[in-house]
Amino acid sequence: MAGKLRKVSAGLMVFLVTTLAPMIALAGEAVQQDNEWSMKMYLAIASGFGIALAAFGGAIAQGRAAAAALEGIARNPGASGKILTPMILALALIESLVIYTLIIAFVLSGKIG
């Protein structure tokens, strides 16, 4: 399962790099031409990709954390109290990173309008 996840994430990264590389190369040209519409378009695309990537990464991390905690509880039911608290803390920290990305996306979208 871990090998398949690595292949999928590597494929996703290759796709993102090959998709965004021309946009990044053209972003400098758009600034030089003072094309305000193009800059707003790139900010919107960056905002959308940031939210999508953060949601994807947060969902994967939360799923893995919950699965590992449930596996540990299944192997040793007596340790459920010791496992539950760090798991909830980890889930809260993972979610805070996704919320931080949401705030950054709102800041970027504020520059669009």
Backbone as a ProteinNet text record, in pm:
[ID]
protein_1_A
[PRIMARY]
MAGKLRKVSAGLMVFLVTTLAPMIALAGEAVQQDNEWSMKMYLAIASGFGIALAAFGGAIAQGRAAAAALEGIARNPGASGKILTPMILALALIESLVIYTLIIAFVLSGKIG
[TERTIARY]
82.3	0	86.2	194.2	280.3	351.4	390.3	455.9	363	237.7	139.1	112.1	104.2	82.3	199.1	320.3	437.5	435.4	393.8	386	280.7	166.4	60.5	105.1	168.4	212.7	325.8	414.4	520.3	461.1	361.9	294.9	223.8	161.8	94.3	194.2	308.3	409.5	464.9	489.1	537.8	434.2	306.9	199.6	195.1	203.2	196.7	315.4	434.4	553.8	545.7	505.3	498.1	384.4	280.3	169	201.2	266.2	289.3	417.6	511.8	638.3	618.1	537.8	517.3	447.9	355.2	286.1	382.8	472.6	571	665.3	703.9	792.9	725.2	597	524.1	483.7	488.2	447.4	539.1	668.7	761.8	733.6	699.8	667.9	539.4	443.1	317.5	341.6	434.6	467.2	535.1	624.2	694.8	598.3	495.2	400.1	293.9	297.4	202.2	59.2	41	-90.3	-157.7	-241.2	-304.4	-396.2	-462.7	-553.7	-478	-361.7	-282.9	-235.1	-193.7	-148.4	-263.1	-381.7	-497.2	-530.2	-512.9	-538.5	-440.1	-312.5	-212.5	-235.8	-280.5	-312.6	-430.5	-530	-645.9	-604.8	-520.7	-474.1	-390.3	-301.5	-218.7	-303.6	-403.6	-493.5	-568.3	-620.1	-693.4	-605.6	-485.4	-394.3	-350	-328.6	-287.5	-392.9	-518	-626.9	-641.3	-636.5	-652.3	-540.5	-418.6	-304.7	-309.5	-348.2	-357.3	-468.7	-581.7	-692	-654.3	-586.9	-543.4	-442.4	-342.1	-240.3	-296.7	-385.5	-446.7	-532.9	-607.7	-692.9	-609.7	-502	-414.3	-351.2	-301.9	-236.2	-334.3	-453.9	-552.5	-596.7	-611.5	-648.1	-541.5	-416.1	-306.6	-293.5	-313.6	-304.1	-415.4	-536.4	-648.8	-632.4	-585.9	-565.4	-459.6	-350.4	-244.7	-293.5	-372.5	-424.9	-522.3	-609.8	-704.7	-635	-529.7	-451.5	-385.3	-331	-268.4	-369.1	-487.1	-591.5	-639.6	-648.5	-692.3	-591.1	-463.8	-361.3	-351.7	-377.3	-368.4	-481.2	-598.9	-712.1	-687.5	-599	-569.4	-496.1	-434	-356.6	-438.9	-569.9	-651.1	-646.8	-638.3	-629.5	-500.1	-390.4	-260.4	-247.3	-324.8	-315.9	-410.4	-526.3	-630.7	-590.2	-528.9	-493.1	-389.1	-276.9	-182.5	-241	-332	-393.2	-479.5	-558.4	-642.9	-556.5	-447.7	-355.1	-294.8	-253	-195.9	-298.7	-422.1	-526.6	-554.1	-550.6	-572.2	-459.4	-335.3	-223.1	-227.5	-266.4	-279.5	-386.8	-499.1	-609.3	-571	-487.5	-446.4	-362.1	-282.8	-205.8	-297.5	-403.5	-498.4	-572.7	-609.6	-677.5	-583.5	-454.3	-356.8	-351	-355.2	-355.4	-481.6	-593.6	-718.4	-706.9	-644.3	-625.6	-536.6	-428.7	-339.3	-416.4	-503.1	-582.6	-677.2	-735.5	-822.2	-743.3	-622.1	-538.6	-505.7	-470.8	-441.6	-565.2	-680.5	-801.4	-843.9	-804.3	-830.7	-752.8	-637.8	-559.3	-616.6	-704.7	-764.2	-870.3	-954.9	-1069.5	-1042.8
-119.8	0	125.5	122.8	240.3	264.9	157.7	172.9	232	188.8	241.5	389.2	424.6	564.6	651.6	599.7	675.8	696.5	593.3	606.9	709.4	706.4	801.7	943.6	960.9	1095.2	1142.9	1052.6	1091.9	1130.9	1056.2	1089.8	1223.2	1249.7	1377.7	1492.7	1474.6	1579.9	1605.2	1498.4	1515.1	1589.5	1553.2	1621.8	1769.3	1799.5	1939.7	2019.5	1960.2	2032.2	2057.1	1955.2	1974.5	2067.3	2074.3	2164	2306.7	2324.1	2458.4	2523.3	2444.8	2501.8	2605.5	2577.6	2682	2805.6	2784.9	2899.5	2986.9	2922.2	2997	3072	3006.2	3071.5	3191.8	3180.3	3290.2	3398.4	3366.8	3465.8	3587.9	3566.9	3679.2	3765.8	3701.7	3776.2	3857	3800.4	3871.6	3994.8	3984.2	4099.7	4207.5	4167.1	4264.4	4337.5	4269.1	4332.4	4409.2	4401.1	4469.8	4429.5	4299.6	4246.6	4205	4291.8	4269.9	4147.7	4122.4	4008.9	3877.5	3867.1	3744.7	3719.3	3824	3806.1	3758.7	3812.9	3768.4	3622.6	3584.7	3446.5	3353	3390.5	3306	3299.4	3408.3	3404.9	3311.6	3313.4	3225	3078.6	3050.6	2913.2	2866.8	2952.2	2915.8	2891.5	2973.1	2957.1	2824.2	2793.6	2668.1	2545.7	2547.1	2434.4	2418.9	2530.5	2522.9	2456.8	2495.7	2436	2288.1	2254.7	2115	2028.2	2076.4	1999.7	1985.8	2091.8	2084.2	1990.5	1995.3	1905.4	1760.1	1735.7	1599.7	1548.4	1630.5	1588.8	1572.7	1663.4	1652.9	1529.1	1496.8	1377.6	1250.5	1245	1127	1113.5	1223.6	1219	1181.8	1237.3	1204.3	1059.3	1010.8	870.4	775.7	808.4	723.3	728.8	847.5	859.9	782.2	793.7	721.2	570.9	528	385	328.5	401.8	354.5	348.7	447.1	448	332.2	308.8	199	63.9	53.2	-69.5	-95.7	11.6	-1.5	-37.6	20.7	-11.9	-155.4	-200	-337	-438.5	-406.4	-498.3	-498.3	-381.5	-370.1	-278.9	-334.6	-251.7	-175.5	-223.3	-154.3	-22.7	-4.6	116.3	222.3	204.1	298.3	439.5	452.1	585.3	655.9	579.6	638	669.4	601.1	622.1	733	741.6	833.1	980.5	1019.2	1160.3	1210.3	1138.4	1186.5	1184.2	1088.7	1085.1	1209.3	1247.6	1366.1	1491.7	1497.7	1611.1	1616.1	1500.5	1495.4	1535.7	1489.7	1526.9	1677	1735.5	1879.7	1957.4	1912.1	1980.2	1966	1849.2	1829.8	1922.4	1929.5	2014.7	2161.9	2200.2	2340.7	2380.5	2288.7	2319.2	2339.6	2260.2	2276.9	2410.2	2446.3	2574	2690.7	2676.1	2779.9	2799.7	2690.7	2701.1	2770.1	2743.5	2810.6	2961.9	3002.3	3145.5	3209.1	3139.8	3190.6	3202.5	3105	3111.6	3231	3259.5	3376.6	3505.6	3511.3	3629.7	3647.1	3537.3	3546.6	3587.1	3529.6	3566.8	3710.3	3763.9	3904.6	3996.7	3952.2	4032.5	4025.9	3931.5	3918.2	4025.2	4044.9	4134.5	4277.3
0	0	0	80.7	87.8	-45.2	-113	-242.5	-346.6	-342.2	-436.6	-408.2	-279.3	-241.5	-286.3	-273.8	-319.2	-469.5	-544.5	-689.5	-728.9	-661.2	-691.9	-658.6	-540.3	-503.1	-594.4	-635.4	-728	-863.3	-908.5	-1034	-1026.1	-911.5	-891.5	-894.2	-829.4	-827.8	-968.6	-1044.6	-1182	-1265.1	-1248.1	-1321.2	-1285.3	-1155.6	-1113.4	-1165.3	-1159.8	-1206.8	-1356.2	-1433	-1578	-1617.3	-1536.5	-1566.5	-1526.8	-1411.4	-1359.5	-1412	-1461.6	-1507.3	-1618.3	-1721.6	-1823.4	-1767.7	-1673.1	-1613.9	-1535.5	-1462.6	-1384.7	-1478.4	-1587.9	-1684	-1748.3	-1773.9	-1836.6	-1737.2	-1606.7	-1506.3	-1509.9	-1526.5	-1534.3	-1655.8	-1765.8	-1887.3	-1868	-1795.8	-1771.3	-1684.8	-1590.1	-1506.5	-1590.2	-1679.7	-1762.1	-1855.1	-1901.3	-1990.5	-1913.7	-1783.2	-1697.2	-1731.9	-1747.3	-1779.9	-1649.4	-1598.2	-1467.2	-1468.9	-1579.1	-1586	-1572.7	-1635.7	-1627.6	-1485.2	-1416.4	-1277.9	-1189.3	-1211	-1133.1	-1163.7	-1289	-1327.2	-1256.9	-1253.6	-1188.2	-1037.4	-977	-833.9	-807	-893.3	-876	-891.7	-989.4	-1010.9	-892.3	-843.1	-728.4	-604.4	-585.5	-471.9	-480.6	-597.3	-616.3	-598.1	-656.4	-640.3	-495.4	-426.4	-286.1	-199.9	-217.9	-140.5	-174.8	-302.9	-343.5	-286.9	-295.4	-245.4	-93.3	-23.7	122.4	166.1	97.8	133.1	106.9	-5.3	-38	64.7	94.5	191.2	331.7	371.7	504.5	517	412	415.7	423.6	348	352.3	491.1	545.2	676.1	787.1	783.2	885.9	875	754.8	735.9	787.8	759.6	807.8	959.2	1018.1	1163.7	1231.9	1180.3	1239.8	1222.2	1106.3	1082.4	1176.2	1194.7	1284.4	1429	1469.6	1606.8	1628	1533	1546.2	1543.2	1464.7	1461.5	1596.9	1654.8	1786.6	1894.2	1887.7	1986.2	1966.6	1842.2	1815.1	1867.5	1860.5	1909.8	2061.4	2122	2267.6	2316.4	2343.4	2384.6	2514.7	2598.2	2723.9	2704	2589.8	2564.2	2491.5	2483.3	2405.8	2463.6	2596.1	2657.3	2623.3	2616.1	2583.5	2434.4	2352	2207.2	2161.8	2224.2	2179.1	2189.9	2301.5	2321.4	2220	2199.7	2096.8	1956.2	1928.7	1796.5	1773.1	1873.1	1857.8	1843.3	1917.4	1905	1764.5	1713.2	1578.4	1473.8	1488.2	1392.4	1396.3	1516.1	1527.3	1460.1	1475.6	1411.6	1260.1	1211.7	1067.1	1011.6	1081.4	1036	1041.1	1138.3	1146.1	1024.9	972.4	851.6	731.5	722	612.5	626.6	748.5	771.2	740.2	771.7	738.1	587.1	511.2	366.1	316.9	382.6	346.5	367.7	475.9	503.3	396.5	360.2	255.6	122.9	92.2	-31.3	-27.5	89.2	100.1	80.5	132.4	113.7	-35.3	-102.1	-245.3	-323.9	-289.1	-363	-332.7	-217.4	-188.7	-279.9	-327.5	-421.7	-562.7	-587.1	-720.1	-741.5	-637.1	-653.8	-637.2
[MASK]
+++++++++++++++++++++++++++++++++++++++++++++++++++++++++++++++++++++++++++++++++++++++++++++++++++++++++++++++++

